Amino acid sequence: MDLNFLRIAVTLASLVLFLVLVAHTWSRRRMADHEAAALLPFADDDAPAPAAGANHNQGVKP
């Protein structure tokens, strides 16, 4: 077994994994999940904005 055989095997395994990922992503069973994920940026529009002086690093001393 030489280095070129290893390179071919890794390339083919990567191609197969990529095709499986594409098939999984575009399957009809995942459509509802994708539609829900597409609405996530708009989910918290009614939430109040944080205060201007809010300290987000509460456990860290300056």
N, C-alpha and C positions, 0 to 999 in steps of 0.2 A: 504494500500500500504506500503510495507516494503522496506528496503534498497536493498535487493536482486533484487526486481522487477525493481528498478531504475537502478541498475548496468546492468541488462539484457537489458533494454531499451537503455541505452547509448551504450552498446556494439553492439547491432543490428543496431542502427542508424549510428554508426561509420563504420560498415561493409558495409551498404548500400551506404553511402557517398563515401567510398573507391572504391566500384565497379562502381559507377557512374563516378568517376574521371578516373578510368582506361578505361572505355568505351569511355569517351569523348576524352581522350588522344590518344587512338589507332584508332579513327574513321578515315575513308578515307577522310573526309572533312578537317581534320587537317594536312594531309600529306604534303601539300605545305608549310604550316607554319613551320612544323618541318624541312623540307629540307632547308628553308631559315634560320632558326635559327642555323642549323648545319654549315652553311657557315659564320656566324658572326665572329668567331675568325680570319678569313682570310680576312675580308673586308677592313681593313685599313693597309695592308702591304705596300702600296706605300706612306703612310703619313710619313713626316719627324719625327724623334725622337725629343723630347723636349730638349732644351739646357741644358747642365750639371748644370748650376747655376740658372736655372729657379725657381722662387719663386711661389709655388702653393698656398700659403696662403697670397694673396695680401692684404687682409683687416685686417690682424692680425699683430700687432706690437710685436717685440721680447722682 
